[in-house]
């Protein structure tokens, strides 16, 4: 192996290890990988530009940009009452099949966001027996078509970059529909493994609330007991922050000083109790919003807020709202709210202004659990034209009359020209992170090919597996991909494992198609780890599940799904 090939191999290994440890920072990791490859000369400027403007990558970006608009249509919300009508058996199957079919063409996260609220609020059925299976159905539905999930499109992009023929819209369907049918059968059989209690939508879980003693407060100099903060209903004073130091636990005799930050644990709807105290201002009031209208939200894993300190987010300007309280499952929070670094899955209680419901960035950042709902919607005619245009574009591509890229360019142009999709929204919601991940993965694949690493791996695979059936190698690729996807994100897994699958197929001198297909399927087979995939995390928080629920339901589902894949792929896509 040459020194250049060793260098590229080292970069590949470091990238994979970094993704396993910091899988929520995939964009930064791939960005660093791209920079190192370019600075070290492993890729040229032409390689960099070619990776950025790859045909498959452009198609992926266009699909995601048009999905922003489709997320704002309300057809799925309108049928939720039909889904949950009458008996549990019928409701269960209507929810699962609707989720499965919708996710074959629409963004998985958007579908889960739409359905979580009605399922959680259902008074007829146990939301906890519906939410997690629905999330799994969405994941399996994404594997029915090429456009069902970005993972499939990433694999297609890598194939095009390797000079292979691209995948067609319904190539995933024969294997995917059988595997999904088996998966749904298991989820129905195992429904009793999930808790049967209904989620309490009236009582809020304990939150961390913050208030500050103003300079002219009448409470200054008084003890906690004397100020009346010792025995508040539904709120408990847990910590005082004073000049950067923490007083915890708080004693009844501790005296209050100007500028003290008081941290309470309890029911955020009781925040009004604090307004009785002269000179005690809660976090929302200090940011210019009164706490009369409270809305509980879940921060989405891909929110622009994730990884940012609350005080640095310009929350009021972006959402016309201020944070009243915050909680994080499985963790006791302490310290000032403004210093908290937000994470996907955090719950926030917001005091909302008059314009909150009209903001068009809510769906990108939050799942609204209760309270104010977004009011931005299209006229019925516009909505039907948007849906019809998307269906037409997909149909023309499926029939082979036009390429998927050309169909999406035309549909994208229509949305822009009619003003349905604005340049401001496009700038705000452009999938830069995913674009960077795929671009860096393409550049890494070029470096592996150009350095001779791909040829080295292929030749050694040929020697090592000369007496081994390709079927055994296929199982190996499948299992490795599955293990990786439980540690890193599905998109990163597909981007890293596709070049490996191509090298194995080349070494065995067989068709690469079955190998890249198992990479695509296994990359989306993340059913065990609630933190491995953003929809898993959304269900984990909103459904108040435990890790044991995911293992009991997800482990057998993963095994069943993988067995179906490894049996069916060689039949549909022979070696």
N, C-alpha and C positions, 0 to 999 in steps of 0.2 A: 504494500500500500504506500502510495506517495505521501510526502509531507502535506501537500495540499488536501488530499483526501482525508488524512488524519485530522487536519484542522477543521474541515467541514463536519466530520464525524463528532468531534469534540463539541462544536457549536450545536449540533443536533441533540446530543445527550444533555448538555447544559440546559437547552431550551425545554426539553421534556421534563427534566427534574424541576426546573423553576415553575413550570406549569402545574406540576403536582403539588408544590408547596404554596404557590400563590395563584390558584386557578381563577380567582376573581380579578386578576390583573393581567389577563391574557393579552390585551392590546399593548400594554407597556412592554411585556416580555417579547412579543413578536416584533415590536418596534425596535427594541434593542438588538434583537437577532438580525433584523434587516440592516441596521446601521453597521453592525460589526462585519457582516458579509460584504457590504459595499466598501467600507474603509479598508478592509484587509485585501480587497481585490478579488475575492471569491466570486463576485458577480460584477458585470460591467454596467455602465450607464444604460446601454441598450437593453440589457436584461432587466434592469430596474423599471424602465419605462414600459417594456413589454409586459411585465408582471402587473403593473398598475392599470394597464388598459386591456387586459386579457378579455376576450369575448365572453367567456363564461362569467367572469367577475362583473362585467358591465351588466349582463343579464340578471345576475343576483341582486345587484344594487337597484336596478330598475324595479324588480319585483318587490323589494322591500319598501321602496319609495311609494309605489302605488298602493301598497298595503296600508300605509298611513291613512289614506282616504277611506279604504274599505272598512277600517276599524271604526270609523265614525258613522257607519250605517247602523240601523237599528233593527234589521230583520231578525237577527238572532235573539235580541232581547224580547221581541214581540212574540216569539214562540215558546218562551220559557214557561209561561203559565200553562200552555198545552203540554209541555214536557212533564210537569209535576202534577198534572190532574189525576184524580182517582187513585187506584191502588198502587202499592209500592212496586210490584213486579213490572207493570206497564210503564210506570214513571222511570224506573231504573233503565230499562231498555231504550226508552225514548231519549233519555239524556245521553246514554253511551253512544247510540247510533248517530245522534245529531252531532255530538262532539267528534266522533270518528270521521264522519263525512265532511264536516266543516273544515277540519284541520288538514284535509287532503289538498286544500287550495288556499286556505287563509293562515295568517300568522298564529302559531300555537299560543304564544303569550296573550295575544288579544282575545282569543276564544276563552281561555281560562279566566281572564279578567272579567269577561262578560258574564260567564256562568257562575263564578264563585259567589257573587252577591245573592242571587236568587236561591241557590242551593243552601247557602248558609242560613238564609232567612226563612226557609221553608218551615211552615207549621204542620204540614201533613206528614212529612217523612224526616228521618234522621239525616241531617246534612253530612254527618261524618261517614255515613255509609254510601254517600254519593260523590263527595268531593274528590277523594283520592282515586277511586276507580275512573272518574271522569278525566282526571289528569293523565292517567295511564292511557285511556282511550284516545285522548288528543295526541299523545306521543306516537301511538301506533298508527293513527290516522295520517300523521305526517309522512309516514313511510309508504303511502299508497301511490303517490305521484312524485314526479321530479320536483315540482314546485311546493310540495307539502311542507318541507323544512329546509332551512338554509344548509343543513348538513349535506343533503342530496345534491344541492347546487354546487357546493364546494367540491365534492367528489367529481362532479361533472366538469367543473372548471379545471381541476388537476388533470383529468383525462384529456381534455382539449389541449392543454399546455404540453402534454406528453406526445402530442401528435396522433392521438387515437380519435376514433369517431365518438361524438358526444352521445349522451343518453337521450332517449325520447320521453315524452311526458308520462306515458303509461308503462314504461319498462319496469317500474317498481311494483305495479299493481298485482300481478299473479302471485308472487311470493308474499307480498305485504298483506293482501286480503285474507289469505289462508292463515298466516301467522296471527293477524288481528282477530280472526274468528276464534282461534284457539285461545288467545289471550282473554277475550271477552267471556268465553265459556268458563275459564278459570276464575275470573273476577266475580262472576255470578255465583259459582259454587262456593267461593270463599268469602262471600259477602258478610257472613256471620262472624268472621274473624275481626271485623272492625267494630268499634263501640257503637251501640245503638241509641245512645242518648242524643237529644237534640242540643244544638249549640244555643247558649243563652245569649240572645240578641238584645236583651234589655239591660243586663248588667255588664258594665265594663270591667275588665281586669284591672288590678292595681297598676297605676301609672306613676311616673316620677313627674312632679310639678315643681315649678320654681316661682318664687316671689322675692322681691327685694325691699329692704327697709329704706325709705327715702330719707333725704337729709333733714326734712322738717317733720318727720313722723313723731306722733305722740308716744310711740312705743319705745323710743330711744331711752335707754337707762333702765327699763323695766326687765324683770326676769321673764323667762318663757311662761312660767305659771301666772305671773301678774298680768301679762299681756293677753292671756286667754287663749294661748296657742297649744295648751297642753291637752285639752280634751275636746278637740274639734270632732264633729260628726263626719265620718267617712274620709277623714284626712288625718295623717300622723306625721308630725315633724321628725324627720330622720337625720337631718344634717344641717349644719350652719357653715357656710364658707365665708371666712373673714380674712381679707388681705392675703389671699392665696393659701390660707391654712384651713384645715377642716376640723370642725368640732363634731365628733360622732363617737358614741351616741350623745344625744342632746340631753342635758340634765335639766330638771325643772328650775334650778337656781341660776342657770346661765343667763347673763344679761345681754340684751340686744344693743347693737351699735348701728350708727348710720352706715349704710352701704352693705350691711350684712345680706348675703344671699341665703334664703331659707328654702330648703328642699323638703317637699312633702311626698309621702307615698299614699295612694288611695284613689278614690273615684274622681276622675277629672270633671265630671258634671257638677261636683261640689265646689268648683273653683269660685263660684259666686260667694261662698262663705268668706273668702279672703277679702272681698270688697268691703266687708263690714269694718275692717280695721283701717283706721286713718294712716295714710302714708305707707301702705303695703301694696306694691304694684306687682301683678303677675307678668310673666314673660311676654304674653301677647299684648297686654296694655302698654308695655314699654315700647312696643313696635307699632303703636297707633291703631290697634284693632281691639274692640271690646269683645268680651267672651260670651255674648248672648247666643250666637248661632254656632254650635259645636258640630264638627264633622270628624269622624274617625276614619283614618286611611291606613293602608299598608304600603310601605315604600317598595316599589318593584325592584327586582334584582338589577335590571339594566337602566335604572333611573339615573339621570344626570346628577342627582343629589348623592348617590352612593359614593362613599369615600371622602365626602366633604364635611368639614365642620359646619354645624348649623349656623353659626354666626357669619360664615363666609358664603352662604348660599344665596344671599339677596332674596330670601324667601318671600317677603312682603311684595317686592316688585314683581316677582315671577308669577305668584299665585293669588295675590290679594288675600293673603291669609297669614296668620302667625301661629306658631306652635305653642299650645297650652301645656301639653304633657306628652310623655314619651314612655314606651316600654319595649323591652326586647326579651323574647321568650328565652327562658333558661339562663338569664343573666340578671344579677342585681345591679341596677344602675346607681351611680353616685356622681357628684360633681355637677357643675353648672350645665344647664341645657345648651347654652351657646357653644360650649367646648366639646359637646358630643359629636363624634364622627358618625354620620348616618350610614347605615348598612341596608342592603336589600333584606326585606323581611321585618324591618322595624315598624312598630305601630306608632302613629302620631295622632293626637287629638288637636284639631285646628280650630281656632276662632276665625271665621271666614267673613270677608267683606262682601259688599253687594255684587262685585264683579267676579267673584270666585267661580261661580258656575258657568260663566261665559268664557273662561280661559281655555284655549285649545291645546294646552300642554298637560292637562290633568291625566289623560289616559296613558301618556308616555311614562309618567312618573309614579302614579298612585293607583292602587285598587281601593275604591271607596267602599268601606264596610257599612257605614251608616251616615245619615245626614245629607247634606246638599249633594245633588247629582249634577253632572255637566248638562247644560241645556243646548250646547251647540249641536245642531242637526241640519240635515239637508231637507229641502222640499221633497215630497214623495216622488215627483217626476224625476228630479235630479238623482235621487237615490237609486231608482230603478234603472236609469240610464247608465249610472256608474257600474252597477252590478251587471247589467246586460253587456256593457262594453268589455268588462273583464271576462265574462263567460265567452263572449265572441272571440276575444284574443286567444284564450286558452283552447277553445274548440278548433280554431283555424290552425293553431300550432299542433294540436293532437292529430288532426287529419293530415298533417304534413304539407299543407298548402303554403304556409309561410313559416319561417324559423321563429322560435320562441323570442329571440332577440328582436327581430323586426316587429313582431306582434306587440311586444312590450314597449318598444320605442313609440309606436303609433298610439297606444293607449296612454302612455305617459304624456305625449304631446297633446292629446285631447284634454287630459286633466289640467295641464298648464294653461292651454289656450282658453279654456272655459272658466278659469279662475277657481275651479274646485280645489286644486292644489296650488298653493301660493309659494313664491320664492322664499318668503320668510319662514314658512313651515318647513320647506325643503332644507333650508340652512340649519334650522333648529333640530331637525330629526334625521338628517343624513346619517346613514349607518357607518360613520367613519371608523369605529372600532372594528367592525367586521371586515370592512374593506382593507384595513391595515393587516388584520390577521391573515386573510387570504393572499394578499399581495406578498407578505413576508414568506408565507408557506410556498408560494410559487417560486419566489427567489431562492429559497432554500433548496427546492427540488432542482432548480437549474444549477445551483452550486454542486449538488450531489452528482448530477449528470456530468457537468463540466470538469469536475475534479477527478473523475474516475471512480468515485465511491460507489455509485450505482452499479457500474460494471463489476467492481470488486465483490460487492454483495451478491450479485447475480451469479458470478462464477463459483463462489464458495457455496451458495445454495445448491447449485447444480451438482457439485461434488458431494456435499453432505447429504443431499436428498435423492441421489441417483437411484437408490433402491427403495425409495419411499413413494407411495401413491400421492398424487396431487391432492387427493381428498384429505389426507392427513395434514398436509401443509395448509390447506384451506381451513381446517379446524384450528390449527395453530394461530393463523392470522386472526380468525374470529375471536378466539379466547383472549389473545393479547389486546386486541382492540377493545373488547368489552371491559377488561381490567383497567385499561387506560381511561376509558370514558367515565368510569366511576370515580376517577381521581381528578381528572381535568374536565373542562367543558366539552360538549359534544362537537362543537365547531373546531376547536383546537385539535381534538382527537382525529377527526376526519382529515384535517390539513396535514397532520404529522404522519398518519398511518397510510395514507394513499400512496405516497412514493415508496414506502416499504413494501406494500402489496404488489405494486408494479414490478419492483425488483425481484421479488419472490417468483412471480409469474414468468418473468424474463429468464430467470435462472432455471426454471423447470421447463422452459420452452413450451408453455401452454397459453391459452387465451387469458388475458388479464381480466376479462369481464367478471367472472365469478369471484375473483379476489377483491376487486374494487366494490362489488356489490355487497359482499359480507362486511367490508369496512363501513359502508354507508348504513347498513342495517344495525350493525353492532354499535356504531357511534351513537345511535339514538336509543339504544337499549339500556337506559339509565333509570332503573326502577327501584334501586335499593337505597341509595344515598340521597337524602332530602336536599343536600347542598350541591349535588352534582349538576343539576339542571334547574333553570330559573322557575319553570312551572312546578317542579317538585317542591321548591322552597315556598312558593306562593300557597300551595295546598297545605304544606306543613304548618305554616303560620295560621292561615285562615281557618283550617279545620282542626287546629289545636291537637295535632297528632303527636305521638311519640315515635322515637326511632324504631321501637319494636313493631309498630304498625307497618312501617315500610318494609321491614325484614320479613314479617309474616306474609304479607301480600306480595311484595316485590320480588323476593328471592325465587319462589316457585314460578312466578310469571317470567322472570328473566331466563330461567332454565328452559321452560317450555318454549319461549319465543326463540331462543338461540338454537334449540334442537330443530324447531320448524325451519329456521333459516338454513342451517347446515344441511338439512335433508332436501330442501326444495331448490336452493340456488343452483346446485350442479345439474338438476333436472331441467330447469328453465334456461340456464346459461351454461352449457356444457364446456368442459375443458378443451 
